[in-house]
Amino acid sequence: LLAIFIFALLSSIVMRSNRNKNARYTTGIVVKKIHSLNGTSYKVKYRVYSTDFVKNFPAFGDPNPVGRKYFIKFEKGNPENAEIIEDFWAKPNAVAPDSGWVKIPGIPDDKQP
């Protein structure tokens, strides 16, 4: 059991490191708020390389997230390795290039996630 926990922890650390080294940004829209025994999450739909992705992200306190756009940070070449950026809402009309942005547009360099 301990070995499984250590493997999961190391896998998570490697994924985060890869995402940070090869970061790209797109927008995603919250399509559903999910309540379960494990807590609350947001089901988010985002698009990269002409492919739609749907992923659940941990909820972070937005009381009315459904329909709201957020920025999604993903690993270039592996868009399934993604996280929602909870600090910045994306404008409703924001459309990312197919391969994503290198930086979130309109955010100063010292405020980039």
C-alpha positions in Angstrom: 0.0 0.0 0.0 2.8 2.4 0.8 4.5 1.6 -2.5 1.3 2.5 -4.4 1.1 5.8 -2.5 4.8 6.6 -3.2 4.3 5.7 -6.9 1.2 7.9 -7.2 3.0 10.8 -5.5 6.1 10.6 -7.7 3.9 10.3 -10.8 2.1 13.5 -9.8 5.4 15.3 -9.2 6.7 14.3 -12.6 3.5 15.3 -14.4 3.5 18.7 -12.7 7.2 19.2 -13.6 6.6 18.3 -17.2 3.5 20.6 -17.4 5.6 23.5 -16.0 8.5 22.9 -18.3 6.4 22.7 -21.4 3.5 24.9 -20.4 0.8 26.2 -22.8 -2.5 27.8 -22.0 -6.0 27.6 -23.4 -9.5 28.3 -22.2 -12.0 25.9 -20.8 -15.6 26.2 -19.8 -17.1 24.6 -16.7 -19.9 22.4 -17.9 -20.9 20.8 -14.7 -20.4 21.0 -10.9 -20.1 17.5 -9.5 -20.7 16.5 -5.8 -19.4 13.1 -4.6 -18.2 11.4 -1.5 -14.7 12.5 -2.6 -15.6 16.1 -2.6 -16.7 18.6 -5.2 -15.2 19.0 -8.7 -15.8 20.9 -11.9 -16.2 19.1 -15.2 -14.4 21.3 -17.7 -14.3 21.1 -21.5 -11.3 22.5 -23.4 -9.8 22.3 -26.9 -6.2 21.7 -28.0 -4.9 20.7 -31.4 -8.4 20.5 -32.8 -9.4 17.9 -30.1 -11.9 18.4 -27.4 -10.9 17.3 -23.9 -13.2 16.9 -20.9 -11.6 16.6 -17.5 -12.6 16.9 -13.8 -10.7 19.4 -11.7 -11.0 19.9 -8.0 -13.4 22.6 -7.0 -11.9 25.8 -5.5 -14.8 27.8 -4.1 -16.5 29.4 -7.1 -20.1 29.2 -6.0 -21.5 29.5 -9.6 -18.8 28.0 -11.9 -21.0 26.4 -14.6 -20.8 28.3 -17.9 -17.7 30.3 -16.7 -14.5 30.3 -18.7 -11.2 29.7 -17.0 -7.6 29.4 -18.3 -6.3 25.8 -18.5 -2.5 25.1 -18.3 -1.5 22.0 -20.2 1.7 20.3 -21.2 2.7 20.9 -24.9 2.4 17.5 -26.6 0.3 16.0 -23.8 -2.9 18.2 -23.3 -4.4 15.6 -21.0 -1.8 16.7 -18.4 -3.7 19.8 -17.5 -4.7 22.0 -14.5 -7.3 24.8 -14.2 -5.9 28.2 -13.3 -8.3 29.3 -10.6 -6.9 32.8 -10.2 -7.9 34.2 -13.6 -11.3 34.0 -15.4 -11.0 34.1 -19.2 -13.2 36.6 -21.0 -16.2 34.9 -22.6 -15.0 35.8 -26.1 -11.4 34.6 -25.5 -10.3 32.0 -28.1 -6.9 30.3 -27.8 -4.8 29.3 -30.8 -5.0 25.6 -31.6 -1.7 24.9 -29.9 -2.4 27.3 -27.0 -0.6 30.4 -25.8 2.9 30.4 -24.3 1.6 33.0 -21.8 -1.9 34.0 -20.7 -2.7 37.1 -22.8 -3.2 40.3 -20.9 -1.5 39.1 -17.7 1.9 40.8 -16.8 4.9 38.5 -16.8 5.3 38.8 -13.0 1.7 37.6 -12.5 1.8 34.6 -14.8 1.0 31.3 -13.1 
